[in-house]
Amino acid sequence: MKNIKRIVAVLFAALALTLAAVTPASAALDFTPLTGAVDAVTIVAALAAIAALKMLPGVAKWGFNKVIGWFN
């Protein structure tokens, strides 16, 4: 399986280099639509969501133990 992944990666790299060689030198790469679609609010919201998902199991366990502790 690792060999297949390595072969695919090499093929994609070769394809990218071939496409870069075929592209005219005067054609500038324009990433404006990509960078314009992503703003700081989206990035911060994504990071906050990831942090919440990482913390949620620990917080839930702590809260559960707190509530159970009240009844002991």
N, C-alpha and C positions, 0 to 999 in steps of 0.2 A: 504494500500500500504506500509506503514511503517513497518507493521508486517511482510509482505512478505520479505522486504529487510532485516529485522533483522533475520528472519529465515534462509534466504540464507547466510547471513554473518556467523551465528553460524554454519551452515552446512559446509561452506568452512573452517572455523577455525578447526572444528572437523576433516575434511579430511586432513588438513595440519598437525595436530598433529598426526594423524594416520600414515600418510606417513613418518613423521619424526621418529616415533617409529619403523616402519618397516625397515627403512634404516639402514644398518649395521654401527656400530660405527667406523669401520676402513675406511669407505668411506667418504672422505673429499669433501665438497661442493666446486666446482670450478666455479667461476664466471668470469674467464679470458676472454672468448669470449664476454660476455656482456660488461664488463668494457673496453675491448680493442676496441670495436666498437664505443664507445663514447669518443671523445677527447674534449679538451678545446675549440677548434675552433667551434665545433658543438654546444656546450653549449652557448658560447658567441653569436653565430649567432641566436640561438633560443631566447635568452633573448632580443637581439636587435629587432628581429621581433615582439615579444610580446610588447615591449615598443613602437615600431612604430605603431602598431595597436591600442594601447591604446591612443596615442597622436594624431593620424590622424584626428579624428573628430574635436577636438578643434583647431588644426592648420588650417584645411580646413575652419572652421567657421570664424576664425580670418582673414584668407586671403580673403575670400569672402567679409567680411565687409570692409576690407582695399580697395579692388578694387571698391566696390560700393561707398565708401566714396570719391573716386576720381571724381566721376560723380555727386556728390551732390553740 
